């Protein structure tokens, strides 16, 4: 699709790449940028990505091309209001290559609102030689005004077969780590959730995955004391908690599919919804992880007869302001 737009001369000047983290959005954005800068594309836009042989491609690959700007919105200083004003002023000057400018904005959902408003005018009235490429794993957090000025391209999650091929070619050592831990090959894509970034995270927290497999079934069967102990353990390190909660989510989704009893499926489903609420409470409302997880695991241990007490509505109402 991008190659067709490029060759036809119809490439939008503002594009939003959206989709799960770790599925290749940034890689594709870099390929597109290299094609725009490639010297062999001056006459006809035939190379996609760029040839990687010409001087322009070599400068781009080495990070020395002055007409290319990369902004990571997780680095607050690089996307401050002053930084965006300075960037846009530079775009008003003559380009070094006399070809085009490309601004790649990664993690764009974290772009400060003031900076987004400053950027908006350039997206509304883009120069003919300027291309903005925004990347986001959560585009709903972007201001509507920004989204509406961009052509959105959504990336799907990787299929299990695709993940398996990539892992064996590019991440053989990490793959060996999982295999040595007794994790079946068919679980790789389940654990990664269609994302290579998630796969790397799983490898780093493989001990947590094994604990989750040991503890959650026991908590599900009524071991409240273990639930409280597990909550205390997980709540000690908030930085490690996000990947651990991701693994819990994967475990629950797996058991929702495998459970033969409808009531068990319902209990896992309710727990999954409560888990999503818990992530919000911990990371957005900044409530103590130990307190939230203690309540979360307590609801998982409740018997079927108390499903109404266990319900997501009741769970979230406990934290109303």
N, C-alpha and C positions, 0 to 999 in steps of 0.2 A: 504493500500500500504506500509506504513512504517513498520507495523508489519510484513508483508510478507518479506520485505527486511531484517529486523532485525533477524527474525527466520531463514532465509535461509543463514545468514552470509554474505549477499551481500550489506549491508548498506554502501553507499558511505561515504568517510571520509570528504567530503565537500558538504554541502547541502545548497541551497538557498530557503528559504520560502518567497514567494512574494504574494502580494495581498493587497487590501484596508486595511487601519488601522482599528483595532477594530473588526476583524472577527475571532480571535482565533489562529493566527500564533504563538505567543509567548507561549500560553498555550500548543499547540501541541509540540513545541520545548522542553518545560520543561518536558512533558510526555515522550518524546523520551529520553531525558537525564536521567530521573529517571530509565527507563528501562535498559539503558546501565550500570548504577551503581548498580542496584539491586543485592544484594548478592544471592538471590534465582535464579538468571539468570546465575550463574557461570557455571553450567553444561550445561543447555539448556536455550536458550533465549525464555522462554515461557511467561513471564509476560510483558504485554504492556498495560498501563504504568507499572512502578515498583510496587512491592507489598505494599509499604509504611508502612511495618511492621518491616523489617530488620533494622539493625543498619545503613547500608549504605543509605537506603531510608530515615531514620529519620534524618541523618546528612545532606542529600541533601535538604530535606524539610525545615530544620531549617537554611539553608545557611551556614553550617559549614563544608562542604566537600571540602578539599583542592585541589582535582583534578578537581574541577569545577570552571570555570571562566566565569563571566558575564560582558560584556562590552556594555555600551550604548554610541553610537557614538554622541549623543547629549551632553554628558559630555566630552568635548574636552580633558581634562587632562588624562582621562582614555584611550584614543586612540591616544595619541601623539606618535611620532616616538620612543621616549625613552621608553614609556610604552609598546609599541608593541615589541620592542627588548627585554625588560625584560621578557615579557610574553613568547616569543619564547625560550629564554634561559632557563626558567623554564621547558619548555616542553622537553628539552634535558636531564634533570635530571630524576632520578628514581621516578616513581609515588608513592604516599603514599599508595594507595590501591592495587597496582600491577595489576590493572584491565584495566583502560582506563582513558583518560582525555577528557573532553568536554569543548569546548570554544563556548559560545553563544554570538553572536554579534548582538545586536538589533539596529534598525535604521541604518543599514549598508550603506545606500546610502550617509550618512554624514561622512563616514570614510575618513579622509584626504588622499590626493593622496600619499604623502610620506609614510604614515603608510600602505596604501594599497600595495604599491610596496614592502615594507619590508615583509608584510604578504604573498605575492604572492609565494615565494619560498616554504613556508611550505604547501601551497595549491597544488603546482605542485608536490612536493615529500613528501606526508604526511607519518608520522610514522604510523605503523599498529595499535597503541593503542590510536591515537589522532583523535577526531572528531570535525570538525568546523561546526557550524550551524549559518548561516547568515539569518537575518530577514530584509525584506525591503518592504515598501509600494510603492516605486518607484525605481525598480531595474535598470531602464534605466540610472539612474544617477551613477550607479556603473561602475568602469572601465571595459571595455570589457574583459580584461585579467582575472579579478576576476570572472566575470560571467561565462566565458568559463571553469573555473576550478571547478565549482560547478554543482551538479545536481539540476536543478531548479524544484521546486514543487509549482504550482500556486494554491492559495486558492480562491475559488469563493465567491462572496458576499452572505450573508445570505438571504434566502427566507423570504417573509413576514410572513409565518406561523411560521418559526423558530424564527424569531425576537419576534413575539408575545408571544410564549411559554417562551422564555428566559426572556423577560421583566416581565412577570407576576410572574415568579419564583424568579428572582434575583434582579429586580429593581422595586418593587411594589410602592415605594414612589415616584420615578420619574414618573412612569406611572400615578399615581394619579394627579401629578402636571399638566401633559398634559391634562388629561381628565377634570380636573377642569377649564382648560383654553378654553374648548369648541372645542378641536381638535378631530376629528373623529378617531376612532381606525384604519380605513383603511389608514390614513395618516401617521401612525407611521413609517412604513417601508419606505415610500416615503421620510420622513424627515431624517431618519437615513442613507439612501442610502446603505442599507445592512450592516451597521456597528454599533456595539454597542457604539463605541467611539463617533461616530457622534450623536447617540441618547442622550448620556449624555450632549454633547455640546448643543444640541437643547434645552434641559431642562433648561440649564443655560442661554440661550438667547431667552427664550420664548417670552419676550416682543418685541424683534426685529422681530420675526416671525409675530406677530400681526401687527406691523407697516408696514412690507413689504406687507402684504395682503391688508392693507388700502391704501398705497401710490402708489405702482407700477401700479395698474390699472388706477389710475388718471393720473400718468405721461404718461402711454401708450396712454391715450386719449388726450394728448396735454398740460398737466399742467406743463409747463417748470419751473415756479417759485417754485412749490413744489419739482421738481427734484433738483433744486439748493439748496433748504433748506435741503433736505434729504442728499445730498452730503456733505454739511457742517457738519451735525450732525454725520454721519457715519465716516467722516474723522477725527474727534476729537480724536478718540482712535484707534490707529493702532493695538494694541494688540487684541482688540475685533473684528477687522475687518474681519479676516479670517473666523471665524464661521458665521459672518453676511453675507459675500459674498457667503458662502456655502448655506445658507438659501435662498438667492436671486436666486441662481442657481436652487435649488429645485423648487422654485415657478415658474420660467420660464419654466422648463421642464414640469411641470404639465400643464401650460397653452398652451404649444405647443401641447400637446396631446388633450386638451379639446377644443381648438379653432376650430370652424366649418368653418371659412373663410380661404381659402388658403393664402390670403395676411396677415392675422393676424398671421398665423403660420410662415410665412416668416419673419415678423417683429420680432417675439419672437426669432426665430432662429438666426437672425442677431445680436440681442441684446445679446444672449447667447455667441456667438463667441466674441463679443466685451467685454463681461464680463470676459472671459478667458484671453483675451489680457490685460485687466485692472489689473487682479491679477498679471500677469507677470510684468507689469510696476510698480506696487506699491511695490511688495515684492522682485523682482529681480533687477529692475532698480532703485529702491528707489526714485521714483517720488512722489511728494506730493499726498496723497490720495484724498484730497479735489479737487485738480485740475483734476485728472483722473476721479473721480466719477462725477464731474460736467459735463465733456464732455460726459461720458457714459450715464447719464440720459438725457442729451440734445438730443442725437441721438435716444433714445427711444421715445421721445416726437415728433420727426419729423413725418410729414404725409407720407402716402404711396407714394405720388408724388416725394418725395425726398429720395427714397430708395438708390439711387446711392451714395448720400452724406453720408448716414447712413452706407454704406457697411464696413465690417471689413477691407478691404484693405485701404480705406480712413481713417478709425479710427486709425489704427496702424501707417500709414504714418505720422500722426500728431506728432509722438514722435520719428521720425528718428533722429539719431545722426548725 
